[in-house]
Amino acid sequence: MWKILFAIVVVLIVVPINETPGEGNNDWQLGTTDTAEPLTLNQCIRIALEQSSSIRIAGLDLESAELDVDDARSEYLPEVDVSGQYRFSDLIDFGWERQNYDAQIDAGYIIWDHGRREAGLAQAKANLTGVQSDYSRAKQNLIFNITAAYYNLLEAEKLIDVNERLLEIARSEERRVGKEGRCRWA
């Protein structure tokens, strides 16, 4: 019984509310995990890390920040423009060719930009460090929440066992007292 409850808890924590089955998105399914056996804590954490939308979003933010650093580094490279043209005219007859081709290559490099490139690169690197920290925090929070839910579920299962035993003892005491009570009053 507890593995069903735990599977529900994991699915509710991991699966985003806006994703529903049948819309062509089957990422929310547990995949190859065998749910006939109880899930271990490591399996639950692995499933959560694979399926969590917050981890996916944090990972995409991390990729974006890495690309921003690459963009900032590219400002140090020279700029090269290539263009070409083809013109055809049968209206002008000045002795020129009817077909004209033109190709052009321009290259330029900004020598001094008052530190704009350096500041942009430093800002992109600082942003990347912050996003890496956010990703790590999101991962740690998810692992903590899954671990807490797992142990709370195990505790609840043990409490159910204890309460069932207490109920059994109380019923046996009730029967015993009932028999002794009938014997004394009879």
N, C-alpha and C positions, 0 to 999 in steps of 0.2 A: 504494500500500500504506500509506503513512504517513497518508493522510487517513482511512483506516478505523481505524487505531490511535488517531489523534487524536480521532475521533468517539467511540470507546469511552471514552477518557480523559475527555472532556467529559461524556459521559452518566453515567459513574461518579461524577464529582465533583459534578455538578449534581443528579441525580435522587436523591431520598431512597430509602433501601433498602426502606422499608416500602410504597412505592407500586409496584404491579405493573399491567401492562396487563390489560385485560379486566374490571376492577372498576368500570367506569364513569368512571374518571378518566383522561382522555387528555391531561392537561396536560404529561406527561413527553415527548411527542413534539416533534420539532424544528420542526414547523409548516411555514412557508413557506421555510425555508432549503434551498437547492439543494445537496445533498451530492454531486452529480456533479463539481463543481469543488472544489478544496481550500478549506477555510475560512480566512479571514483571521483575524488576531488580534482585530480589532475585532468580527467576527462571533461569534467564540467568546466574547468578553467579553459581548456583547449577549445571546447565548443563555443564558449562565450567570446574568446578572443577572435575566433574565426567568423562569428556571426554578428558581432556587435556593430551597430551602425555608428556609435560614437567613436569606436576604434577606427572604422573605415574612414570616417570624416576627418579624424585627427591624422590618419595616414595620408589622406589626400592633401590636407593642409601642409603636411611636412614635405610632400613632393613639390607642391607649389612654391614653398619657401626656398627649396633647393634650386628650383628653376629661376626664381628671382635673383639668387646669388649668381647663377650663370649669366643671366641677363645683365647684371651689374658689371660682371667681368668683361662682357662683350663690348662694353663702352670703351675699353682700352684698345680695341682692335681698330684698324683703319676701315673706313667705309668705302666700298667699291660698288659703283653703279655700271651696269652694262645695258646698252640699248641698241636697237637696230630698226631700220626702216626699209621698206620697199615701196617705190612709187612707180606708177605706170600712168602715162598720159599719151593719148593719141591726138589731143587737141593742139598741142604746141609743136610747131615744126620750125625750130630755129637751128636745126642741125644737131641738136642734142639727141642723146639716146632716148628712146621711148620708155625704157625701163631703167630706173635709178635705184641703186642700193646704197645704204648708208649704215655704218656701224660706228659705235662710240663706246669708249670705256673711260670712266672717270674714277679717280681714287682720291680720297682725302683723309687727313688725319688731324684731329684737333690737338694742338700742342699744349695749349694752356686753357683750362676751363675754370680757373679759380677754385680748384679742389672739389668741383661738383662730382666727378667720377669717383674720387676717393671716398667722399662722404656717402655717396649712393651705395658703394660696395660695403662700407662699414655698417650702414643701416641695414642692408640686406642680410649681412652675416649676423648682426644682433637679432634681427627678426627670426632668422633660422634657429638661433640658440633658444629663443623664447618658444618657438613652435615645437622644437624637440622636447623642451621641458613640458609643454602642454600634452604632447603625445605620451610621454612617460607617465605623467600624472593621470591621464585618462586610463591608461593600461593598469596602473597600480590601483586606482579606484575600482575598476571593474573586477580585478582579482580579489580585492578586499571584500566587495559586495558579494561576490559568488562564494567566497570562503565563509563569510558570516552566514549567508543563507544556508549553505551546506551544513555547517555545524548547528545552526538553529533547528534545522530539520532533523538531524540526528538526535539532538536533545529532545525535541518533541516526540520522536519515536520512542525514546527511552522513557519519557514521562507517561506515554500511553501505556507502555508495558507495566510500569510501576502502578499506575492507576487501575489497570485491569487486575493486577495481583491484589491490590488493596480491596477492590470490589469483591474479588473472590474470597478473601479472608473475612470481609464483613458479612458476606452471605453465609459462610460456614459458621461464623459466630452467631448469626441470627438464628440459624437452624439449631445450633447447640443450645442457645438460650431458650429457644422455643420449646425444645424437648424437655429441658430441665424445668422450665416453668410449668409445663403441663403435668409433669410428675409431682411437683410439690403441691399444686392446687387440686390435684385429683383425689 
